[in-house]
Amino acid sequence: MTILCYGKQVAKLTVLMTACSLGMLLFMNNVKIDAMLLSIVSFSTWQFFVALRSNKLRHFVGGFAGAGLAILLKGPVGLFIIGAMVIGEIISRGNWHILRNSRWVTVGLPLILLCLLLVVVLLLWSCSFIM
């Protein structure tokens, strides 16, 4: 995303600063859900950012797949983080016509509903309702 906005040199410096920061190293070495959520939200944010600029189907699928995995990990919190980014990008660029794209419904809704169905099935299975 940084290359698209600021250029290649700034992107390289951003990756170097993130990889070398002590907080990021400690955060990623902690074996909890939040490290996975950070990776999935970063992936989904990147995919949506590219999808908003290129309007390609594969980026929409990647973004919604990442959003679905974020729902599986943290529930609505993961979806809220990604949704806030998408809404913020749309507001900052003023491209309201992007929301009229049918891919938000034809691609996004089935993927999100599939992930919600997985959540329900896994919850029922963990409570021994499904054998």
Secondary structure, 3 states (H helix, E strand, C coil): CHHHHHCHHHHHHHHHHHHHCHHHHHHHHCCCHHHHHHHHHHHHHHHHHHHHHHCCHHHHHHHHHHHHHHHHHHCHHHHHHHHHHHHHHHHHHCCHHHHHCCHHHHCHHHHHHHHHHHHHHHHHHHCCCCC
